[in-house]
Amino acid sequence: MTSKPLPKQAILIVNAMSRRGADVFDEARAKLELAGVELIDAIAVNKPDQMDRTVIDAVARAPMVIIGGGDGSLSSTIDHFVGKDTVFAILPLGTANSFAKSMGMATDVDSAVDVIANGRRRRIDLGVIDGDYFVNAAALGLSPLIADTVPHQLKRWLGMVGYLIWAVRSAFHFRPFRLRVTLDDGSLVKAWATEARIANGTHHGGVELVESQAVDSGEIVIQAVTGKSLFGLAWSWFATLFKLRSRGQTTTEWRGKTLRLEARPRQKISVDGEIAAKTPVTVCIAKGAMEVAAPRE
């Protein structure tokens, strides 16, 4: 059965505080209208506390809402689309843009506009951590330490290079942790780890780390870089980044519909790049939770 086409009317909401938000707002608005998308409204949000209210209002007024910003902006607004008929469309304007990459999108403005104007509807899953929805991936270990401490101006001006510089600095303050995962069948697995990812999508930190996952798999994946060595963590990232054959040997994965995650010592969890939880948590999948604008097959 052929799915309905994407709506031709939409509201554009751009987080002007995201890395490229303020710079491309006018450009994106003009290109969307030129591509045939009728904008009911176009709003640049300059204050973080106004984002939720703006999105709630837009979802009630438009058949499609385009969110421009980084992964954190997308994840923080996703709850307002669950259970609604409004299509969620993205304009990736952050540093890593992991969700866009998990969706198979290029991250330049022209490509995003093409998806919004000429793409297809796709029903996808969402991850859930203790009742809170997220679009792409969460992490505990070194990644949250970086996310929690990286200066905003460093990532704004240097992007991924700024993250890498701060990652080296943060590594000197990081210690491995003891991970406990309770699976769907009640069995418990334990391992030492330097990082763990809770994945609904394939990408984390802009890199394809969880190749076995898809945003419509119907399962949540926990992937851990096991062991106590930070060198092992660095090697895992390197092997994955450059697609070495040995990359699968550097991680362990568990998947299911509902998993319990614990850590000793307790770990902060970054959810799509923003610190939003702390172990222990229950993670699960919300299958087919929403419709998005996706690239053509």
N, C-alpha and C positions, 0 to 999 in steps of 0.2 A: 504494500500500500504506500502511495506517495504521500509524504508529509506535507503539511500546509507550508506555503512560502513564508519567508520572514516578513514581518510588517514593514510597510514603507513609511510609517509615522513613528517618531521616537522623541524622547527627551534625552539630551546630552548633559551629563553631570561630570565635571572634571574636578578632581582634587588638585587645586592650584598649588598645594604644598608638596605634591609629589615631585620627583626629580625633574620631570620635563613638563609638568602640568601647565604652569603659567605660560611657558614659552610657545606651546603648540595649540592652545585653546582656540584662537581665532583661525588658525590654519585648519584644524580638524573640523570646525564648524563649517567652514567654506567648502572643504572637500566632501563632506557628507552630503551637503545640499546639492553640490555639483553631481554627485553620484546618484541622485534621485531619492535621497532620504529626506522626507519632510520633517523638519525639527519643530515640534510643538513648542519647545523651550530649550534654551542652552544656558547652563548655569556654571560659573566658575566658583567653587567653594573655597574661601580663604581661611575659614576657621574650622578646625577639626570637629568641634562640638555641633556644627551645623549640618554635617554630612548625613547623619541618620534621618533627621527631620526632612531634609531635602529629598532623599531617596524614597522615603515612605510616601511623600506627597506625589512624587513622580510615578511610582508604581500604581497609584490609584488613578492616574490621569492618562497614561500612555500604554499602547500595546507592546512597546519595546523601550527599555531604558538602557542607555549606553553609559557605562561607568569608566571614566578615564582616571588612571592612577596606577600605583604599584600593587603588588600582591596583597599587601595589608589593607589597602583601600577596598579591594574587591572582596576580601574575606569578611571585613567588618560590616559590609552591607548585604551580604548574601542572604541572611535570615529573612529579609523583607520580601524576597522573591519566592520563598518556599510556600507551596500551596496556592500560588497565584498563577494566572494565565500570562502574565507579563514575561516577555522574552528578555533574558539577561544578555547584554552585549558588552564587549570590553574593548577599550582603547588602552593598550599597554604602555604606560608612561613611567614605570618604575626603574629600578636598577637591575633586578634579576629577571622579572617578568616570567616567572616559572609557570604560572597557570596558562598563559598564552602559549608557551612552548609545549606544555602537556596537551593542549588542544590542537597542536600541529600548526599553529599560526606563526608567521613571521612577526617581528615586533616593531617594524617601522609603521608610520602613520598611514601611508598609502595602502599597505597590505591589510591593515586592520579595517580601514574604510571599505576596501573591496569585500572583505568577509561580511561586514555589516550590511552592505548594499546588495551583495550578490551571493552570499553564502546560503547555508541551510539551517533549519532547526535541528537541534540534537538534544535529546534528553540524556542528562548525565546524573551520576551519583554525587553526593556530597559526603565528606567525612564529618563525623560528630565526635566531639570530646566533651564528655559530661554534659550533654544536651546542647552544646554550642556548635553550630555548623561552621565548616571551613571548606574552601574550594579545592585546595591542592595538596599541601603537605605541612606537617608539623615536625618539629625536631627537638631532641634533648641531647645535651652534651656540649660540645664546643660551639656549635652553631648558635644556640640561645645566648651563650656568653658573649659572642660577638655582637649579636643583635641588640643585646641589652646595654652594651657599653660603647658601641661605635658612635663617634660624634656625627651629628646630622650633617654638618657641612662637609665632612670628609666623604661620606657616601654620595652627597649631592653633587660635589664637584669632580670626584674621581671615579664614581661608579664602582664597578667590580674591582678595579685596582685598589680603591680605598678599602674595600672589604678584605682583600688579600693582605694588605699592609696591617690592618687591625687584627686579622686572624693570627699572624705571626706573633704579634704582641700578646694577644690573649692566651696563646698556647702555653706561655710560661706560668700562667695562673690557673691552669686547668688540671684536674685529676680525673682518672677513670672512675666509673661507678659500677655497681652491681645491679644488673637488670633482671627483672622477673616478669614473665609474660604468661598469663593464664589464657589458654586457648578455648575455642568454642566447646570442646568436649570436656572441659574442666581440668585437663592436664596442665601441669606447671613446668615451664622451662626456665632455666637460669643461665646467665652468662655475664662475664665481665665485658664492658663495652666502653668505647670512647665516644660513640655517637649512635643515636637511634633515630630513625625517620618513621613517621606515621603518614603513610602515603595514600592519597586518593588519585594523584596524578604521577606522571613519570619523572618530573623535574623537581629539583630542589637547589636553591642557590643559583639558578640559571643553568644547571648542569643536569643531564639525564642520568639520574642515579638509580631509579627503580624501573628498569626496563620491562619487568614482568607485569607492571600495572597498567591499567587503562581507566579513564574516568567513567566508564560504564561497565566495569567488571562485576559489580554486585558484591565486591569484597573489599575490606580494608587490609592494607599490608603494613606490617612492622618490619623494617629492615635495620639491622644493627651491624655496626663495624665492631666486631668482637675482639677481645684482648685488652691489654693494658697499655699498649705502646702508642704514643702519639705519632711516632714514625709510621706505625701501621696504618693509622688514620690518614696521614699524608699520602702514603702509598696507595691506599684505597681510592682517594680522590684522584690521584694522578692516573692510576690504571683505568678508572672509569672515564675520566675526561678524554683520554687518548684511546679509548676502546681497546685496551690490551686484552688478550685472551684470558689472562689471569684475573680479570676484575671480579668475576663471579666467586672466586675463592676468598675474597677479602671481606665478604659480608654473609650474614645469615638472615633468612627471611621466614616470617610466619604470617599466615593470612587467614581471614575468617570474617564473619559478620559482626561478632562482638568479642573484643579482646580486653583483658584487664592488664594494665601496665603499671609496674611499680619500680622504684629505683632506690638504692641506698648508696650514698646519701641522697635525699630527695633532690629532684632536678626541676629547674624551670623549663617550661615548654614554649618554644616560639611557634606560633601558628601563622603560617604564611608571612613570616618575617617579623611578627610582633609578639612580644611576650604576653601570653594570655592564659596560662595554666601552670600547674605544678603537680608533679606526681604525688600520690597515686591517682590514676584516672582510668575511666572506662572509655574505650574508643569503639566506634561502630560505624556502619555504613548506612546512609539513607539512600536507598536504591531509587534511581529515576526521580530525584527530588525536584528537578527544575529543568526548564528548557533554555538553551543558550544559542547564540548565533555562532555557528561553526563553519570552518572552511568546507567547500564542496568536496565530495569524495573523489 
